[in-house]
Amino acid sequence: MSGLAFLIPIALGLGLLGLAAFFWAMRRGQFEDLDGAARRILIDDEEDEP
């Protein structure tokens, strides 16, 4: 029983930490352009070759 009293607050704390990180990323604009990164890997960079 004492193990649950120790693990439940830790689990709730980690869940709140993950939720806070998600909202921080939303505020910083991390999820604004989801298609741009997927298309960017398909575009070949033009390299100047002599």
C-alpha angles and dihedrals in degrees: 000000000000089000091062091048087057100041101044095062090045091052092048091048093051091047091052090046091053091047091050090050090051093051090045090054091048091053092048092053099247093144099044100101110031096156096047095069092047092052095040093067090057096054115092115225115235107239121192107234118183 
